[in-house]
């Protein structure tokens, strides 16, 4: 029996429950050395998860991933090449549409069948694994790179024609998927010609057509200006898969380095945005995710970083195995591209000596964060109207201003201390965060907060989250001052307004925290739409208006 057959039988044998096998017997990493030592196990776990899936028989808009993802895993293990090749050679296997957005504005008059670039993003790694390992039969490989990978050449994609409605600039993730597929398909075809001693047409020779520099410049611009689809749920994952393909499969060192650099840059941002691998950030697209309580579904960066770091203890466990309910496809592309986080950055995920850090990012919406050893205060940004014909599908959405706990990450928004913001989401602005302080309107406490956790005094409520009364969830102290709305002007916006101060419990005692908060703010009469001054236990005076009008004006007025 061949080694390949033995490998196949072994992998089938260890398959029991495909939903539960991901990261089975791989403990959540607690140190950088844990993370490094288990990287190959995580990689194989992700690949084998898809290896155990049946290979789909169709290549349609809603089914293509059921072929491509298991096929990628089989190509990695060099198993079932004849079977995969036979499916590819089927007359049914052909592009189901054009690259770019699949869209209907006016039936028949302004519509197009698109989204083929999603399939291309999966077919590219399948082709590279096939080329490098001589996996597919020759005719199937040739059909793959010349018919299915049908974008090639030096003409860049940016706009699509929508019938009588004219030309429309496509969205960022579609451009990235299409152009990365074009660039890498050029390399695949050029190698095909060279191996047969045939001349390479100039338009597909990336060494001559300027495509290397195009990608270096394009990625540099994205890094400087940030992504148009910032933090997008679900599109950020689809914007990063093509960049991961570049990092893994481009033969040009400058392009590989530029792709690695922007992915590492996004990991640095993710570190700032999150605590315990959980983040709650403003995002552009799509409206369906704006009301979801779940912070994992739709966020591909959570899954990508769980795979890259090995930190998985925030996932719900089934039979003591992490249940990864979203983003396994992003993990697979990252795995087969053999992408790794720079070790200097990876180290920060396991740091025990977080220095306090206040950070602002300014793009279409402000992102404001305060990081401490045990928590992150995350501002929710503001609503951004993209004027997309009233569909609101392309708008930027504000999230709640949230206290995220590093040692006790919760995947539901409702399990956090938070300011929800304006009752009407199109008027929402949650940008009041500064160092260990936050303010806002429509305040809510964690839904499962123990009733004996709060200590009330002087109009404030105080919480020692390290105490047994609060469930010993985190080494964090919280002071909260909340007042109910009075008057129609306030009721229109919110039910209440207030402020939070948060400190590390290792820095001062609970009694001292209470005493300092009360002493520093003895005469504070909190107003929603008028200036207030709050003095923190760090000794800083903060001037703020919790319900300040105007989306572009921040609540803190220092």
N, C-alpha and C positions, 0 to 999 in steps of 0.2 A: 504494500500500500504506500502511495506517495506521501511525502511530508505535507503537501498541500491538502490532501484528503484527510490526513490525520488531524491537521489544524481545524479543518471544517467540522469534523465530527466532534472534536473537543469543544469548539465554540457553541455548537448546537446543544451539546450535553449540559453545559453550564447554564443554558437559558432556562429559566423557570417562569418568571413573571417579568415581561419586558418593561412594565411600568415601574417595577421596584428594583431593577438591576443596576440602574445608574448609580455609580459611586458606592456600590455594595462593598462592605469590608474595607472601605477607605475612610478612616476617621477624619473629621474636619481638622484642617491644619491649624495648629496653635503657635507654630514658630516658622520662621522662614526656612529652616532646615527641613521641617516636616513638609512644607510646601514643595520644596525642590525634590525631596526624596520620593514623593508620591506623584510627581508630575506624569511620569510615563504610565503609571497605573490609571490615573485619571484619563489620560489620552486614550488608552485602550478601552477603558470603561465606556467612554462616549462613542468610540467607533464601533465597539461590539454591541452597544445598544441598538444601533441602526443595522448592524450586521444581522441581528436576530429578526428584523422586520422582513415580511414578505416583499418581494420586488413587484411594484405595480406594473400593470400591462398597458397603461395608457399614458400619453403625454399631452394632457389637456390643461387648461388654465387652473383647474381646481384639483388636479391629480398628479401633476408633474413631479411634485416633491416625493410622492410615494414610490416613484421610480428612481429618481435621482439620488435621494439620500441613502437608501439601502444599496444602490449601485456603487456609490462612492465608497461605502464601507467594504463592500466585496472587492472592489478594485484595490483598496489598501491591503487586504489580505490575499489578493491574487486568487480568488475563488470565484467560480461560476462565470468566467470570462466568455465562454461559448454561449451560455444562456443570456447574459447581458447583451452580447453582440447580436444574437438572434432578435431580441426585442428591438434594438436600435435599427436593424435592417428591415423591420416591418414597415409596410407602406403607411401604417397608421402613425408612425413616429415621424412627425413633421412639426414645424413651428405652428402654434395655435393662433398666433397673432403677430402684430408688429412690436418692436421694442417701444418702451415708453408707456405713458398712462393709458389704462383701459377706461374709456370715458364715454358717457352719453349725456349730452346737453339737450338736444332735440332729436328724438328717434329718427333715424334714417338721414336726416339733414346735417346734424352735428353730432356724430358719434364715430368711435373707432374701436377696433378690437386690438388691445395692447397687452402689456404685462409679460411679453416674451422674455424681457431682460431678467425677470425673476428666475426663469428656467436657465438662462445663460449663466447666471451666477453660480448655479449648482453644476452645470455641465462643464464649466471650465476646470474645476479641480478633478472631475472625472476624467477629462481629457489628459491632463498633466500626469495623473497617476497611471493612466493607460500608456502614455508615451514613455514614461520613465521605467515602467515595469513590463512593457510589451504585453499588456494585459488583454486587450481586445483583438479579435480577428482583424486582419488588415482592412477588409472591406467595411467593417463596422466602424473602425477608427477613422477611416477616410470619410465616411458619411458624417460622423460626429463633428469633425473639424471643418468640413466644407459645406455641409447642408444644415446641420442643427446649430452649430456655432456660426450663424449667418451674418454676423457683423464683423467686418474687417476693413482695412484700408486706412486712409489718412483724413477722411472727411468726418469731422466731429459732430456729434448729435447734441442739439440743444432744444430745438422747437419741433412740434408736430403740427400737422394740418388736421383741423377738426371740421371737415366738410365745408359748408358755406360759412361757418363761423370764423374761418381764417386760421392763422398760425398762432399757436400758444406756446410760451416757454414752459418746458416740462419741469417737474419737481426735482429736487436735488438727488434723491435716492435713485431715481430712474436714470438721470444723467451719469451718476457714478457707476451704476451697474452696467449700463450700456457701454460706456467708454472703457471700463476695465476689461469687459469681455472683448471689445474690439482690439484693444492693445495686446492682450494675452493671446487672442486668436491669431493675430499677426505673427506672434512668435511661434505658435504651433505650426502654422502653415509654412512659415519660412524654413523651419527645421525640416518639415516634410520635403520641401523642394531640395534643400541642401543634401539631405540623405540620399536623394536620387540623382544628384549631380545636375540639377536643373536650375536655371537662373531664378533668382527671387525678384518678383515684381517690386519696383521701388515703393509703391504705395503701401505694401505690407512689410517693408523692411524698416523696423523701428530704429535702426541705427542711422537711417538716411532720411526718414520722413518727419523728423522733429518730435516724435511722440514721447520720447524719453523726457525731453525738456518740458513738453506740455504737461506731463503728469507732475513733475517736480514743481512747476509754477502753480498748477492747480491746487495741489495739496498745501503748498505754502500759503496761498491765498485763504484757503479754508481755515488753516491754523490761525492766521492773523485776524480774520473777520468772524470766525466761529461758523458753525454749521447753520445754514438757513433753517433746516428742520432740527432745531436745537432740542436735545433730550427727547426726541419725538417718540411717542408711543403710538404705533409700533415701528416707525420707520427708521429710527436711529440704527437698529440692528441691520436693516437692509442697506443703509448707507455705509456701514462699517464692514460688512461681508466682502464687498468688492475691494476695499482697501486692504483687507486681510489677504485676499487672493493676490494682490500686488506684492505684499510683504513676503508671501510664501512662494510665489511662482515666477515673479519677474526675474530675468537674468541680468538686468541692469542694476548695478550696485547703488547708483544714485536714487533710482526709483524705489528700490527696496528700502533704502535708508529713510527716504521721505515718508514712505508708508509706515514703517516702524516708528518713526518719530511722532507722527500725528496720533497713532494708536497709543503710544506711551503718554503723550500729552493729554489725551482724553482720560487715561487712567489717573493721572495726577488730578484732573478736575473731578473725577468720580470720588477720589479720596476726600476731597474737600466737601463734596455734596453729601456724603453719606456718613453713617455711623452703624457699625455692625453689619455692613454690606447693604443696608437699606437706605434708600433716598426718596425724597418727595419734592420734586423739582418742577419749575414751570416748563412747559413743553409746547412745541408747535405740532399740531395734528395728533390724533384725531379726536373729534368731539365725543365719540363713544367712550373714551377713556377718562373724560373729564369728571364723570360722576362715580367712577369705580372706587370702592373702598380698598380694594386689593392693590398693593404697591408693587407686586411682582409681575402680574399679568400685563403684557404689553411692553415691559421694560427689558429689552435684550441685553442691556449693559449689566444688569444684575446677574443674569445667567453667564455671560461671557467672563465676568470677573470671578464668579464662583468657580468656574472651571480653571481659570488661570492661576488663582491663588490657592485653591483647595479649601477655602473657608465656606463651609456648607451648613454650619450648625443653625442658621436662621431658617432653613427649610423645614416644613412640616415633615415629621417622620412617619413612615408606614412600616411596621415590623422593624423599627430601628434603622430604616434606610431612608435617606433624604428623598422626598417626593418633589422632583423638578417638573413643575406643571407648565412651564413656559421657557422657551429659548434654547431647546436642545439642538435645533438646527444651526443656531449661531455657534454653539459649542463645537459641533462637528466640523464646520468650515475652519474654525480656529485650530482644531486638532490636526486635520489633514494638511493644513498649511504649515504645521509645526511652529506656530507663532508662540513666543514666550514674552512675558513682561520683562523689561530691563530689571536686573536684580536690585539695583539701587532703589528703584521705585517699589518693587515687591517688598523690600524690607519695611517700608512704611506701613504696610497693612498689619504688621505684627509688632509695631513699635509700642513700647509701654511707657514712653516718656514724651507723649504728645505735648508740645508747647502750645499755649493758647494762640490762635490765629484768627484774625478777622479778614475776610476776603470778599471782594466785589468783582463780578464779571459784568461787563456792559455790552450787550448786543441788542437784539430787538426788545428784550425785557431785561431789567436788572436782576441779577442773581446775587444774593447776599448771604453769607454764612459766617458763623462763629464756631470754630472747632476747639474743643477742650479734650482732656484725657478721657472723660467718661461720656461726653455728649456732643452733639452738634445742634446748634440752632439754625434752622433752615428757613429763609424767607421764601414766600411763594411766588414772588414776581407779580406781574400785572397782565391783564387781558390785552392782546394785540389783535386789532381788527385788520384782516388781510384783504378786505374788499373783494371777495370771491363770488360775487353775485348772490350773496345772502345765504350760501350753503353752510358757512361757518366751518367747513371741513379743513380749511387751511389756517384758521386763526391760531394765535398763541394763547394758551390757557394758564391762568394763575392757579397755583396750588395753595393749600393751607400753609400758614407759617407754623412750623412744627418743631417740637423738642424731640430729637431722636437720641435714644439711649444706646450707647455702644455695647454694653454688656448684656442688654436685654432687648435685642431688636424685635420689633413687631411688624408683621407684614400687612396689618390693617391700619388705615389712617385713624379709624375710630378708637384705636388703642393708644393714642398719643395725646399729650397736652398740645393744644393747637388753637390758632385763630383762623376761623374759616373765611372771614372776609365778608364783603358786601353780599347781601342776599341775592342780588342779580349778577350772574356770572360775567355778563358783558361789562359790568361796572367794577369788577373785582380788582383790587390792588392790595397786595400783601407784601410790603417792603420794609416793615419796621423791625429790623434786627441790628443790634450793635453790641459787639463784645458779648457780655453775659446777660444781655437785656433784649426783650422783645415786647412789642405792643401790637394792638390791632382791635378789630371788631368781630363780633360773633365768636366769642371764646367758648371752647368746649374742653372738658376733662376726659381722660381715658374712660371708656365705658365700663371697664372691669376694675376700676380703682376701688380698693377696699374702703368701706365707709369710715373706718377708724383711722385712715391714713392721714387725713387733714387735721391740722391744729389751727383754730381760728383765734385771731387776736388783733385788735386795733383796726378792724376792717379788712385785714389781710387773711389769707389762708396760707399755711406753711406745710410743706411736705418733706419729710426725710425719707427718700426712697431707699435708703440703705437699712431702714428699720424693719423689724418684724411686722409692725402694723401696716407697712406698705409693701410687704412681701419680699423685702431685701432684693429689689430688682436692679438697683444701680447705686453707685456711690455719688449720689447727686442730691442737692438740696434745692427746693423750689419755693419761691415766694410769689404769690398771685394776688393781684388786686383787680376785682371785677365789679362793675356797676351796671345795673339794669338800665336799659334805654328809657328815657322819659320824653314824651313829645313826639308828634307825628314825623318830624324831620329825622329823628333818630330811628324810630320804628321802621321807617321806609328802608333803611340800610341794614339794620341789625337788631338783635334782641338785647345785646349788651356790648360793652367795650372794656378794655382793661390792659394790664401789663403783666409781664413775668420777669423775675430775676432768677438766674440759675447759677449755682456754685458747686464746685467739687466738695464733697463731704470731708475729704482729706485735708482741705485747706483751713477749715474752721469748724467749730462745733455747731450743732443745730441751735443750741441756746444762744450762742454768740451771733449766729446768722440772724435769728429772729430779732435780737436786741438791736443789732446794727441797722437792719431794714427799718424798724420802727423809729429809732432815734434819728436816722438820716432823713426820714420823710414824715415827720411828726405833723406837719401842717399841709400835707398834700391833699387837695380837694380835686380829685381826678375829673377832668372834663373831656368830652368826646371831640368837640370841634374847636376847642381853644387850646392855647399853649399850656403845657405842663412841664414841670421840672422834677425829675427823679434823680436822687443821689444813690448810686449803687454801693454795695459793700466793698467794692474795689476803690471807692472814693471819687468816682467820676460823676459829674452832673450831666444829665441827658435831657435836652429840651425836645419835646415831641407833641404831636397832635394825633391821637389814635385813629380818628376818622377824618383825616385831612382830605379835602375835596381835590379832584383833579388826578387823573391817572398818572400823569408824568411828574407830579410833585410827591416827594417822599415824606413819610410821617415824621421822621427825625429831622429836626430843623437846626441842629447845632451848626 
